[in-house]
Amino acid sequence: MGLHHSNLPQDILAILRKGAVIPAHPLALDAKRKFDPVRQRALSRYYVDAGSGGLAVGVHTTQFAIRETGLYEPVLKAAANDAAAWTDRPLVMIAGVAGKTAQAVNEAVIARDLGYHAVLVSMGAMRGASGDELIAHCETIAREMPIIGFYMQTAVGGIDLDAAFWTRFAAIDNAIAIKVAPFNRYRTLDVIRGVVEARAEDRITLYTGNDDHIVADLATPFDIPRGNDMVRLRFRGGLLGHWSVWTRKAVELLDRIHAAIDAGEAIPAELMGLDARVTDCNAAFFDVANSFDGCIAGCHEVLRRQGLLDGIWCLDPEEGLSPGQAAEIDRIYAAHPDLADDDFVVANRERWLS
């Protein structure tokens, strides 16, 4: 097992295993809803300079509609080139793949040819498929690229996947991580139980996508019985749309949590207390009040206020801020100014846009 992992450069695998901030890269559009490569490049530079360990591109936050509009390959290519031109340090480059098996495999091949390291497998299009079919889907993609599992919350099109599914997924030779994002404690435990059951805890790195519990996921030890043993797993990093904004503060947060864990110290109460505050921010950015309708536009709005984006345009003209969402973001800015990284952005924005 795990023979394919040598395909991943050791420095890349080391970053993934240690745990990193991996923002889900938004899509910069102009007023005509056409791709804006200058703003897109500015975002990539921002994430690099903020200290991100990698970038996730072509994922939910990048808008799944890039596939229908012919932007999938250009957007992946832009992020890979822009990041590589901006820094010499290694970055974990992750591409989202979606659709039925043929489409997902095709996207994995595109990503591989562009130098990406792994693909995040979004299975929403496989709704109604059996567990066997879902595993076969993942195994087929894994023959092309290292894969990252994705438990997406059902509110935005995910499928319920039980512990037995995750046990089988974790046993796939070329599976390297799982983004756990069901926004549900019980289902989060199902994933962790599956990894333990598969004895894959050394091969599969857990990344939180639970935007409602980011700090708690990262700070909590998960103790899972196996036979007579107790196996302790941790979320090592996050692959998050939420981390596409205020990214510098996200990097500082993860560094603080890692430092406490590595030193064998208890997580300070005020650091644990950030869980509620970060979740409060997420409620505004992700438009929880309106079933996440404005989740992409909300992230765009923060980047627009910071001057990184020109506007909040999405590919779908119907997609925008929900009524009351801008006021909620105002509230968050007033309530949690120390969680914003506006100073960092202001100091560097001209350079990123140049």
N, C-alpha and C positions, 0 to 999 in steps of 0.2 A: 504494500500500500504506500501511496505517497511518492512513487517514483517520478511522476510527472513534475513534482514541485521543483526539480532541478531546472525546469524550463524557466522558472521565475528567477531573475537575478537575485543573488543572496541579499544584496543591500535593500532591494525592494521587499523581499519576504520579511526581512528584519523589521522594517518600518511597519508593515502590516501587523506583524505579531506583537510588537511592542504596544501598538495602539496609537492611532493618529486622529486628528481632525481632518475629515474628508468632506468638504462642502459639496452638496449637490448643485452643480453649476447652472445658474439661470441662463436664459436666452435673451440677449440684447437685441431689441428690434427698434426700427425708426418709426416715425409717425405714419408711414405707409405700411407698417407691419412687415417690413423687409429686414433681413439680417443686417445688423450693424456691427461690422467686424472690429471697428475701433473701440466701441464700448465693450464688446465681448472680450477683447484683448485686455482692456483695463480691469475687468473683473478677474480674469485669470491672474494678472499681475498682483492684484490686491490679495487674492487667496494665497499666492506664493509668498508674498512679503509678510502676510499675517502669520506665517508659520505653519500653514496647512501641510499635512503629510502626503497629500495627494489630491486628486480631483476626480469627481464622478460626473460623467458627461453623457447626455442622451438618456437621462433618468427622468423621473416624474417632474422634477423641478425645471428641467430643460424643456418640458412640454412634449408629451408623446406625439403630438401632431407634427413634429419635425419630420416624421416618417412620411406623412402624406404630402408634405410641401417640398420634398427633395432636399431638406436641410440636414439629414442625419449625417452623411459623410462630411460635408463642409464644416459642420459645427464640431464634430469629433476632431477633424484635422486641425481646425483653428486652435482648439485648446491644447492639443499635443504640441503644435509648433510654437504657440505663444508662450507656453510654460517652459519649453526646452530653451527658447531663445532668451528667457528672462533669468534663468538660474541654472547653475551647474549641479545643484544638489539633487539627489534622486527623489522622484515623486512617484507615488503609486497612482498609476493612471487606470481608471476603471470606466468601462463603457456600459451603459444600460442596453440590454437586448430585450425585445418584446415580440409579441405575436406568436403565431403557431410555430411549430418546430422549424420548418423550412426558412421562414423569415428570420427567426432568432439565430439560426446557424449562419445565415447570410450576413447578418449584422455582426456576429462574432468574428467572422472572417475579415470583414471590413476593419473592425477594431484591431484585430491582430496585425493586419497589414499596415496600420497606422502607428504601430508600436505600443498599443495599450497592453496592460499586464493581465487584466482579468475582466470578466463581464458579470454584471449584476443581472440576474435572471428574473424578469418580471413576468409572472404567469397569469395575469388577469385574463388574457385571451384564451386560456385553456380551461376556463370555467366549465364545469360539467364533465371534465375528463376524470378518469379513475386515478387512484394513487399510482397504479402501475404505469399508466400513460404519462403522468407527471414526472415520475422518476426516469422513464425512458427519454422524455424530453430533455431533462437536465443532463442525463448521461451523454446524449447525442451532442449537446452543446459543449460538454466537458471534453469531448474528443478534439475540439478545435482550440479551446482556451480554458485556463483555470476559471472556475465559476464561483460566484458568491451567491448564496441563497438569499431570498428576499421574502420575508413574511410580511406582506402588505396588508394594512388594515382594510376590512371589508367596506368601510364607508367610502373609500376611493377606488373600489374595484378589486380588492384582494379576495383570495379564496381561503376558507377555513382549512387549516392543515394541522393534523394531530401529531402527537409525539411519535407515533409509528412512522409517519411520513418523514419526520426530521431524522429519525434513526437511520432510515434508508438513505436519505440525502447525505447525511454526515459520513456515510460509508463510501460515497462516490470518490474514486481515486483522486480526481483532480478538483475536488471541492476544497476551498481554502478558507472560507469565511461565511458567516451568515449575518445579513442585516435583519435585525429583529424589530419589526415595526407594526405589530398588530394593535398597538395602543390598548393593551389588555394584559393584566398581570398573569392570568391563568394561561393564556396562549403563549406568553413570553416564557413561562416555565415549561411548557410543552417542548419548545425548541431546545432549551437547556437540558431537559431530561433526555431528549433524543440524542444529543451530542454525547452525553455521558453513557447512554445505553450502547452507542456505537463505539465506545472507547476511542472517540475521536478528539478528545479535549486538547491534545497536543498538535492536532492538524487543522482544526477548525477554530478560527478566531472570531469571537462574538463582537459585533458592532451594533450599537443601539441605533434604532431609527424611531424609537418611542419618544416622539417630541413632547409627550405629556409627562415624561419622567426621566429626562436626560441625565440630570445629576444623580438621581437615585440609582439608575442603571449603572452608571460608571463607578459609583462609590460602594455599592452593595456587594458583599460576597454571596454567591449563590451556592449553598451546600446541598448536594444531591446524593442520596444514598445509592451505592451500587454494591450488591452483595453485602459483605460485612464492612465495607469501606465507606468513607464519606469523601466525595469528590467536590472540591471547591473550584468553581468557575467564576470568572469575572468578564464583564464587558470591558474590552481594552480601549475601544475608541468609538467614534460615531461617524456614520455616513448619513448626513442629515440635510434636508432642505433648510431647516432652521439655522444651520451653520453657514448658509450662504449670505447671512447678514450678521453684523457685529462679530465677524470671524476672529479678529485679533483677541477679543475677550474670551471666545470659545477656546482658543489655543491656551491662553493663560489658565483658564479653568481646568482643562484636562491636565496641564502640567502640574497644577497644584494637587489634583487628586492622585496622579501617578506618584508624585513625590512623597505624599503621605503613605500610600500603600507600600512603595518600595522601601521606605524607612521603617515599615512595620508599625506605624502609628495609627491611632484611631483617627478617623476623619473628623476634623473640628466641627462642632455644632453649627457654626455660622456658615461653613462650607455646605453642610447638608441643608441648611436653611435656604441656600440658593435654589434648591430644587423647586420650591414653590414659586420663587421669583422668576426663574427661567420659564416655568410652565405658564405663568401669568403673561409673560411676553409672548410666548408661543400662541396663546389663545387669541391675541390680537393679530399677530402676523398671519396665522393659519386660518383665521376666520371661523373659529370653533362655533361661534354663535349661529352661523349659517351653514352648518354641516360642511365646513372646509371649502365652500364655493370660491372664496377669494384667497385661497392659500398661496397661489403663485403670484397673483397681483399684490398681495400683502408684502411678500418678500421684495418684489419690484419696488413697491412704494418706499420701503426703508432705503433701498439703494438709490432711488430717485431723490429722496430728501438729502442724501449724502453727496449728491452730485455725480454719482458713478453711472447711473442710467439717466437718459434724457426724458423718459416717460415710463408708464407702467404697461405699455401695450403688450398684449398676448396675441398669439396667432389667431385664436378665436375671438372675433370682435365682441362676442357676448361676455367674454371673461374679463372681469375687472373687480374693483373693490366692491364689497357689499355695503348696503346702507348702514351707516354707523361705524364701519370698520376704520375709516380715517380717524374718527374721534377716539376710537379705542387705541390706535397707535399713538395719538397725542398723549393719551393717558399713560401709556407705557413709558414714553419718553420722559414724562414728568415724574413718574413713580420710580423708575429704575435707571437714572442717568449713568450710574457707575457701570451698568452692563453694556452701554453703547460704546462703540469705538470711533465715534465721530472725529475726535482729535487726531487719531491715527490716520483716518481717511483724509482729512483736510490737509495734513502735513505731506501727504504723498500723492494726492489725486492728480495734480498736474503732470507729474512724472508718469503715472500709469496711463494717462490719456494721451501722452505725447507720441 
